[in-house]
Amino acid sequence: MKIIIIGDGKVGYSLAEQLSQEDNDVTIIDKDPEALRKANENLDVLCIRGNGVSAKILFEAGIDKTDVLIAATA
């Protein structure tokens, strides 16, 4: 399943960790380069830096082929 998670804080990271271990195709969108670096180094996910409400960023993440979109923002 293709899943986009907007937000790479504690909740977003935990979701990405669990979902990627279940062989899902997970993409994380966040504005924080440090959070994305951590996810990129430790998880099998695609990380995109940007605003998760931007249509351009969402299409870059593959929103048109996504099964689930999760907003895990504060």
MARFI-497527 format. One record per residue: residue in one letter; residue number from 0; x, y, z of N, C-alpha, C in turn. Coordinates in steps of 0.02 Angstrom, whole numbers, always signed. Layout:
// residues N
<a, NUM, <X, Y, Z>, <X, Y, Z>, <X, Y, Z>>
...
***
This chain:
// residues 74
<m, 0, <+42, -58, +0>, <+0, +0, +0>, <+45, +62, +0>>
<k, 1, <+27, +113, -37>, <+64, +176, -39>, <+33, +224, +12>>
<i, 2, <+75, +249, +58>, <+52, +291, +112>, <+95, +354, +116>>
<i, 3, <+63, +412, +121>, <+98, +475, +133>, <+82, +497, +204>>
<i, 4, <+134, +514, +241>, <+126, +541, +309>, <+151, +613, +308>>
<i, 5, <+107, +659, +326>, <+127, +729, +332>, <+142, +741, +406>>
<g, 6, <+205, +758, +419>, <+227, +770, +487>, <+273, +715, +511>>
<d, 7, <+333, +734, +531>, <+384, +686, +552>, <+405, +698, +624>>
<g, 8, <+355, +714, +666>, <+368, +719, +737>, <+364, +649, +768>>
<k, 9, <+351, +645, +832>, <+349, +581, +867>, <+296, +534, +837>>
<v, 10, <+236, +560, +826>, <+182, +518, +800>, <+195, +498, +728>>
<g, 11, <+214, +546, +686>, <+228, +531, +616>, <+284, +482, +607>>
<y, 12, <+338, +491, +646>, <+395, +446, +642>, <+375, +375, +664>>
<s, 13, <+338, +370, +719>, <+316, +304, +743>, <+271, +269, +692>>
<l, 14, <+226, +306, +662>, <+183, +277, +610>, <+225, +254, +550>>
<a, 15, <+271, +296, +529>, <+314, +278, +472>, <+355, +216, +487>>
<e, 16, <+380, +212, +548>, <+420, +154, +568>, <+379, +90, +564>>
<q, 17, <+320, +91, +594>, <+277, +32, +595>, <+253, +13, +524>>
<l, 18, <+229, +63, +487>, <+201, +49, +421>, <+255, +26, +372>>
<s, 19, <+315, +53, +376>, <+368, +31, +331>, <+391, -40, +347>>
<q, 20, <+387, -60, +410>, <+405, -129, +429>, <+353, -179, +404>>
<e, 21, <+294, -155, +387>, <+241, -198, +360>, <+241, -198, +284>>
<d, 22, <+297, -180, +254>, <+307, -180, +181>, <+262, -132, +144>>
<n, 23, <+245, -77, +175>, <+209, -24, +140>, <+259, +24, +108>>
<d, 24, <+237, +58, +56>, <+278, +109, +23>, <+261, +175, +57>>
<v, 25, <+305, +198, +102>, <+291, +255, +145>, <+332, +316, +123>>
<t, 26, <+298, +373, +118>, <+330, +437, +104>, <+314, +484, +162>>
<i, 27, <+365, +519, +187>, <+356, +568, +240>, <+368, +637, +211>>
<i, 28, <+323, +684, +227>, <+332, +754, +208>, <+338, +795, +272>>
<d, 29, <+390, +836, +275>, <+400, +880, +333>, <+445, +938, +312>>
<k, 30, <+442, +992, +350>, <+484, +1050, +336>, <+551, +1048, +373>>
<d, 31, <+557, +1004, +422>, <+616, +1001, +465>, <+669, +954, +435>>
<p, 32, <+725, +982, +410>, <+775, +939, +379>, <+807, +890, +428>>
<e, 33, <+813, +908, +491>, <+844, +863, +540>, <+799, +802, +553>>
<a, 34, <+734, +813, +559>, <+687, +758, +569>, <+688, +711, +508>>
<l, 35, <+690, +740, +449>, <+691, +699, +388>, <+757, +661, +382>>
<r, 36, <+812, +691, +403>, <+876, +657, +401>, <+874, +594, +445>>
<k, 37, <+847, +602, +505>, <+841, +545, +551>, <+798, +489, +520>>
<a, 38, <+741, +508, +492>, <+697, +458, +461>, <+732, +424, +402>>
<n, 39, <+765, +463, +362>, <+799, +437, +303>, <+855, +388, +322>>
<e, 40, <+890, +402, +376>, <+944, +358, +398>, <+920, +294, +432>>
<n, 41, <+861, +297, +464>, <+839, +241, +506>, <+781, +201, +479>>
<l, 42, <+744, +228, +431>, <+684, +195, +406>, <+688, +184, +331>>
<d, 43, <+650, +136, +307>, <+645, +123, +235>, <+586, +164, +208>>
<v, 44, <+598, +230, +202>, <+546, +277, +180>, <+576, +327, +131>>
<l, 45, <+533, +360, +93>, <+553, +416, +52>, <+537, +479, +91>>
<c, 46, <+585, +525, +96>, <+575, +587, +133>, <+574, +646, +84>>
<i, 47, <+525, +689, +92>, <+519, +749, +51>, <+514, +809, +97>>
<r, 48, <+557, +858, +85>, <+556, +919, +125>, <+509, +969, +93>>
<g, 49, <+460, +992, +132>, <+413, +1041, +106>, <+351, +1045, +149>>
<n, 50, <+305, +1086, +126>, <+242, +1097, +161>, <+191, +1045, +136>>
<g, 51, <+164, +1006, +181>, <+118, +952, +164>, <+51, +974, +137>>
<v, 52, <+36, +1039, +138>, <-26, +1062, +108>, <-14, +1092, +38>>
<s, 53, <+47, +1091, +16>, <+64, +1116, -50>, <+48, +1063, -103>>
<a, 54, <+8, +1083, -152>, <-10, +1036, -206>, <+52, +1011, -242>>
<k, 55, <+100, +1055, -253>, <+162, +1036, -287>, <+199, +981, -248>>
<i, 56, <+204, +990, -183>, <+239, +940, -141>, <+199, +875, -139>>
<l, 57, <+133, +879, -133>, <+92, +819, -131>, <+98, +779, -196>>
<f, 58, <+99, +814, -254>, <+107, +778, -317>, <+178, +750, -324>>
<e, 59, <+228, +785, -297>, <+296, +758, -297>, <+299, +694, -256>>
<a, 60, <+259, +691, -203>, <+256, +632, -159>, <+215, +575, -190>>
<g, 61, <+178, +590, -243>, <+138, +538, -276>, <+67, +533, -250>>
<i, 62, <+37, +589, -231>, <-31, +588, -203>, <-81, +556, -251>>
<d, 63, <-69, +562, -316>, <-116, +535, -364>, <-115, +458, -366>>
<k, 64, <-65, +427, -335>, <-61, +354, -332>, <-62, +328, -261>>
<t, 65, <-83, +370, -214>, <-80, +353, -143>, <-145, +322, -120>>
<d, 66, <-138, +271, -78>, <-196, +237, -49>, <-219, +271, +16>>
<v, 67, <-171, +295, +56>, <-187, +325, +121>, <-145, +387, +132>>
<l, 68, <-177, +440, +156>, <-143, +502, +176>, <-155, +512, +250>>
<i, 69, <-101, +520, +288>, <-106, +530, +360>, <-77, +598, +377>>
<a, 70, <-116, +640, +410>, <-92, +705, +435>, <-74, +696, +508>>
<a, 71, <-9, +697, +523>, <+16, +688, +591>, <+52, +751, +612>>
<t, 72, <+17, +806, +609>, <+47, +871, +625>, <+20, +898, +690>>
<a, 73, <+58, +944, +719>, <+37, +974, +783>, <+1, +1038, +771>>
***
